[in-house]
C-alpha cells in the first residue's frame, strides 16, 4: 500500500514536470515571465471550462448540457478537428459515465487530473481517452492504473490493455502474471477470451495444454488441438514438469468432457507415469473399491457376494466412506445386514462431504455438504427406514452376541452439523424412526456443542411436531441454553402455543425471568401472543407478577403495561385477574424514587396516560374508583388535570364515584376542573352532583367567589351558564357577595355579567356598604357608572353614615367623585354620623388632589355652603388648615370662604397652634377682595364679650369680628380699592405692611 501511494505521488510529479517542460519548450527564445503569451493563453483556456463566454458548442453529458469551445477540443485531438466540428452544434457524450466524461473535459481545459483509487473509474477514463485519440490522457491513465494492479486483477487489466493497445500497461501486467503464474487460479481467467488466454498461456509455459486443463478452459483446449493438429496425438501424451499427463489431469478434476475430447483425439489411455502407474491404477486409488462400486451401482447381489467372500468391509475411499456407508446411502438393507455381520464398523464417520449425484438433487438438503456421517446418519438422511431398522436390530443382537466381530452402534456420534442420529431423524420428520432410536437407547437429552438439547433445537426450528414428540418422550424441560433460556422461554419467543401448553402441562416454572428480567407472561404479551399468554394463565401463571420497576421499586406487570402505553397487554392482565388496585411499592431495601411512593393505582396511571380502553377495563373489573394517591388525588382528579375527556366521562358516570373527595390542596374534582378550565368536565360533574359548584374551600369561598377574585372571566361565564348562585356569600367574616368581590377585583366585565345574571346590586357588606361604596373607595369610575346604570342606591349609607361620595372623597378618587356628582343626585351635603359632609371629609382627609376635588365640587355645585360647620363647629377651611393642606386652603380662600370662623372650642385659623404662621400669612396676602364679615358675641382675637362699652368692629382685610383693642391700627388696602386708612387687625397690618412673610 505504501509503495502504491509513493508511486502515485511520483506519477503526479512526473506529470507536473512534463507540463513545465512543455511550457518551457513552447517559450524557447521568448520572455521568461509568467506574463508570456503562452502562459496567459493556457490560463484563459483553463478559465473557459464550463463557461458560456465564447462558447460555440454544447456537449451533452448525462442530463446536462456543458458549454464548450471547438478550438480547445481541436487543439487536443484530431478527432475533434475544426473541419470535423464545423457544422456541429452539439456533441453527444451521454453514452459515457457522466463523472468520467467531466473528468476528461476538465483535463482538456486545465490539464489537471485527480487520480482516484478506483480501477473501474480509471479504466473507463482510459477507454474514453482512447476513443477520442487523447494520447496524453490515456498514457496518464495507464500510469495511474498501474498503481492499482495486483495478482488478483492483473488478468483483467491485461485484457483491457490488450483491447486498447496500451502497451505500457500490458507489459506491466504481463510481468506480474509471469512472476505469479503459479499463484493464479482458474477464477482469475474466467473472464478472459479464449484467444487471449491461449496467447498468454503459450507465452508463459512450455505445456499450454496442461495449463488449459488446470484452469478448466475447454475452449482453450480446442484452440490448442486445432493449432497442434499436425502434431497429434504425440502432444496429447506428453508429461509436464511434474510428470502429469493431460488426460490424467482431466480425470483427476472430473472434467469428463475434456477427457472425452482428448480420448477422441487419440490420447493414449494406457500411458503410465514415471512410477509405472497407469491411469486405471490412479482412478482406483482415487475412487472406490470393488465392493463400494457394486453397492454404489445398486447391484446388491454382487455386493453380497463380495462381502460374504472376504472383501474388505471397512475400506474407505477418498471421502472416508466405507461400503456400509454406501449400502446405507442406497437403501440396501440386506447388504447392510451382511456387512454388519461381517464386522463392518457402524461408527466410522466420513471425512469429507460426498459429491451429491444429479439424481439426488431433489433429496433433502440434510445430505448435502455434510461429513462426519456414520452409516446410520446416511440411512436417515436418505430416508431408508428399513436400513435403520436393520442397524437397530443389529445393536440389539450385538448386545447378546458371542461374535466378537459385531460392533455396537454409538448413537451419540455427531456429524459436521453437530447432529446426532436422533436429531437427524427428527429434523427429517421421521418420528417413527426417532421413537425406535429412543427405544434402542438414544439419549433424548444430549446437548450439542452450543449447549442446546434436541428440545431447544426443535423449538428454535419452530418444529412443533418434533418438540411435542420430545416432550411426550419425557425430554428434560428444565435444561437451559448457554444464554440461560428455558424451553418455555424459547417456545414463547418462537410463537409455539401447542409446545407452550405441553411444557406447562409438564409443570414448568412459569415465573422464571429471562436475562432482562421479563417473566414468561410478559414475553408472550410483549410479542402480542395472547393465545400463548392465555395458555400460561390457564395453567396458573401469576398475572400480577411483582418485579423490579423504575428506580428499583416493585411494580406489577399491569403497572408496566400502562407505563408503556400497551393497552392490549394491560386489558389482558386485568381480564386475567391481576391485582387492579395496588400502587407501586418501595424495593426490599427501600429502593425507588417518586414512583415507589406516589401511591398511584393502575387506574390513576391509566387516567394520567389517557388509556381509555384500559380505564374502562379496570372499572369493569372492580378497580377502586375513589382510591387516593399520596397527594390525596382520586383517578378523576388525575384525568381532569390531564384533560382526558373520555376518561372523565367514564369515571363520572361510575355509580360508586364520590365527587366530594378533596385532595391535599383541598380541591374536589369540580374544583380541579375549574382550576384547569375544563368546563366540559365541570358540567358533567354538575349533572351528577348538582351542588358541586356551591362547595366551599377552606376560606369559605365557592368556585364563583374564587373565579371572580381571580378575574377569571371564562370560569365566571361558565358558572353563570350552569346557574351558579350569583348572590351567594363568602362563608367568612366578610360575607361578601360575588358582586362585591368583582368590584374589589376591579373587573368591569365580571360586574356587568353578574348583574345580567341577576346579582342584587344593593346587597350590603357586614359594614352595610353597597357595591357602590366599594367601587367609590377604589379608582373604578367605569364600575361606578355601571352600578348607577343598574339602579344602585346611591343614597345608601354604611354603618358610619357615609354615602359613596363620602368614601370617594376620603380616598381621593377624583374620577369616581366626578361620576357620582354628574351621573346621579347623590346628596353632596349629607352629614355622616360624625356630623361631616363630604367636603368636611375632604378638609380632614384630603390628599395631593384635594384642591382639584374641591374645584370639582364647586364646578358641579357653585352654591355649595363653604362655611357650613361640622358637628365640632369646624369649617372645611379650618379642617384643611389644621391638616396643613396648603393647596386646599388656597382653593377655599380663593372661593370666598370666611377666614376667622371659630369652632366649638374657639379655634380658628388665626389662633390654631402651628410651628409657623407662614401659611396663614400667605392666605391673607392672597386675598384679592374683601371677604365676608364674621358675626358673633365675642372678639375673635381676645374673646371679650361685646356690650354697651365694648363695641363690635371688623378687620376690613380678613373680615374677623374684633373689639377696639384688637383693631386699633389703620392702613389703606389698595388691592381692595380702599385708598383711605381703614381699621385692620394686628396680623393683617403686618401682612399689608410686610407682605406674606412672617
Secondary structure, 3 states (H helix, E strand, C coil): CHHHHHHHHHHHHHHHHHHHHHHHHHCCCCCCCCCCHHHHHHHHHHHCCCCCCCCCEEEEECCEEEEECHHHHHHHCHHHCHHHHCCCCEEECCCCCHHHHHHHHHHHHHCCCCCCCCHHHHHHHHHHHHHCCCHHHHHHHHHHHHCCCCCCCHHHHHHHHHHHCCHHHHHHHHHHHHHCHHHCCHHHHCCCCHHHHHHHHHHHCCCHHHHHHHCCCHHHHHHHHHHCHHHCCHHHHCECCCCCEHHHHHHHCCCHHHHHHHHHCCCCCCCECCCCCEHHHHHHHHCCCHHHHHHHCCCHHHHHHHHHCCCCCCCCCCCCCCHHHHHHHCCCHHHHHHHHHCCCCCCCCCCCCCCCCHHHCCCCHHHCCCCCCCHHHHHHHCCCHHHHHHHHHHHHHHCCCCCCCCCCCCCCCCCCCCCCHHHHHHHCCCHHHHHHHHHCCCCCCCECCCCCEHHHHHHHCCCHHHHHHHHHCCCCCCCCCCCCCCHHHHHHHCCCHHHHHHHHHCCCCCCCCCCCCCCHHHHHHHCCCHHHHHHHHHCCCCCCCCEECHHHCEECHHHHHHHCCCHHHHHHHHHCCCCCCCCCECCCCCCCCHHHHCCCCHHHHHHHHCCHHHHHHHHHCCCCCCCCCCCCCCHHHHHHHCCCHHHHHHHHCCCCCCCCCCCCCCCCHHHHHHHCCCHHHHHHHHHHCCCHHHCCCCCCCCHHHHHHHCCCHHHHHHHHHCCCCCCCECCCCCCCEHHHHHHHHCCHHHHHHHHHCCCCCCCCCCCCCCHHHHHHHCCCHHHHHHHHHCCCCCCCCCCCCCCHHHHHHHCCCHHHHHHHHHHCCCCCCCCCCCCCCHHHHHHHHCCCCHHHHHHHHHHHCCCCCCCCCCCCCCCHHHHHHHCCCHHHHHHHHHCCCCCCCCCCCCCCCCCCCCCCCHHHHHHHHCCCCCCCCCCCCECCCCCCECCCCCCCEECCCCCCEECCHHHCEEEEEHHHCEEEEEEECHHHHHHHHHCCCC
